[in-house]
Amino acid sequence: MRNIIILAFKNLARHKKRTIITSVAISFGIMLLIWIHGMLKWADNESQRNLKRYEFGNFTISTKAYKEDRDSFPVDMVINGSEIQKIFRIAEKTGSYASPRTGFKSMMSYKRGFGLPYIVFAIDPEKDAQVFNIKEKIMDGQYLDKNSEGILISAHCRKELGAGLGDYLVMETRTKYDTFQALTIKVVGIYDCPDPVVNRNHLFITRNMAEKNLQLEGTAAEIAFRTKNGNNEPALSLVKESLSSAGLTGLTTETWQELGSDYLTLSQTKKGGSTMIIFFIFIIVAVGIINTMLMAVFERIREIGMLRALGVRDRDIVSSFIVEAAGIGILGSLIGLILGIGVSAYSVYHGLDFTSSFKDMDYGYRTGTIFYNEWNPEMMAMAVIFGILCSVLVSIIPARKAVKMEITDSIRYI
C-alpha cells in the first residue's frame, strides 16, 4: 500500500498541469457552493427576522371579526379602550412589550389630482418603538412623538410621490363610521427599512391624530407583542391563558408565522428552487471533475499497459488512481474551502450591494438590496466531502476499464 501511495503522489507531481487544472475546477465549484448557499440562507433567515421586526412582532391580539377580514383593514372591528388597558397589564405580567396599531387604507397625493394607495398605521410612537424597529431606520427628519400632527413616510414613498421633508400631503380615507375624510398632513420624518413590503406600502401617524380626525375613539385594530427572548413561547401561552381568565373571549391571537404564511409558503417554494440551483452547481462541478479524471486515465492507458506487463497487479493500479484522485480532490476541496470562507467572510461583514439590479424589483425576499451571508459549517463540510468523493468515484470506472484491456492493446493505445 505504501508503494501505491508513493506512486500516486509521484503522478500528481509529474502531471502538474492536470493536477492544477482539476484542483482549480474543484475549488471554484466548492467556493461557489459555500457562497451561494450562505447567501440564500441569510436571505431566508433575514426575511423571517424582518417579518417580526417591521410587520407583525412575535404575535398579535385582535378581535375574531378583524382576523377574518384582516386584508380589508376594517376600523370598526376593533379592541375597545378598556380591553386595551387589560392587554397592557397582561403584557407587563408576561414580560413582553405591546403596541396598539390601527391600519387603514388611504390615497396619498402631493401636488397632483390623483392619489396613490398606501396603508397608514395609527400608532403610539413610544410603545411602537418597543415592538418594531422603524424608529431605528429614520434617515431624514425625526420619529413621531405622542402629540405629533405629522406623518412618517418611507424612502420609497418619497420617491413615488415626489414629496420630501416638510412638504404637505393630502390623505384621503374613511372614518370609523364610513364617512369620507381628507386631511393635509406635514411630512415630519422619512424612514428606510430593509423590509420592502413596509417600505413600499406603509406610512405612520399617531393614534392621537387618528382619534381626533378618524373617530377611532381610543380603540385599536390589533395589539402587537414583542417578547424579550425573541421567541413566541412561553409568552404566547401565558397571554392566551390571561385573555381567557380576564374574560376577553372575543379576542384571538395570531403568530407571525400565521400572519406571514404567504411569505413562508413562498419561502418553501424558494427553498426548492434554491436546492435546484445548488444541485446544478453540484452537477457542473461533478462534470468538470469527471472530464478531467477521464482524461487523466485514458491518456495513460499505455502507461497502465506497461505497468501490467511489468507484473503490477490490476487492483494496485486501480488503487493508485483512486489515491491520486483523492489527492486532487483533497487539494481542490481545501483550496475551495479557503476561498469560500474568504468570499463568505466579506459578504458576512460587508455585504454585496444589488441596489442597481433590485431597487424596483419584487424579488420575493423580505430583505434590503444589500445581501449578506451567514456562516454554514454543515454546508462547508458537505462541499469538501463532495469534492473528495466525486473525484474518487469518477476515477474508479475508467481505471477499471483500462486494466481490463489486453496488455498488447494498452501498449499500442493512442
Secondary structure as UniProt FT lines:
FT   HELIX           2..14
FT   HELIX           16..50
FT   HELIX           51..56
FT   STRAND          59..63
FT   HELIX           64..68
FT   HELIX           70..72
FT   HELIX           81..93
FT   TURN            94..95
FT   STRAND          96..109
FT   STRAND          116..123
FT   HELIX           125..131
FT   HELIX           134..137
FT   STRAND          138..141
FT   TURN            146..147
FT   STRAND          151..154
FT   HELIX           155..161
FT   TURN            165..166
FT   STRAND          168..174
FT   TURN            176..177
FT   STRAND          180..191
FT   HELIX           196..201
FT   STRAND          202..206
FT   HELIX           207..214
FT   TURN            217..218
FT   STRAND          222..227
FT   TURN            228..229
FT   TURN            233..234
FT   HELIX           235..245
FT   TURN            246..247
FT   TURN            249..250
FT   STRAND          251..255
FT   HELIX           256..259
FT   HELIX           261..298
FT   TURN            299..300
FT   HELIX           301..309
FT   TURN            310..311
FT   HELIX           314..349
FT   STRAND          352..353
FT   HELIX           355..358
FT   TURN            359..360
FT   STRAND          370..371
FT   HELIX           377..403
FT   HELIX           407..412
//
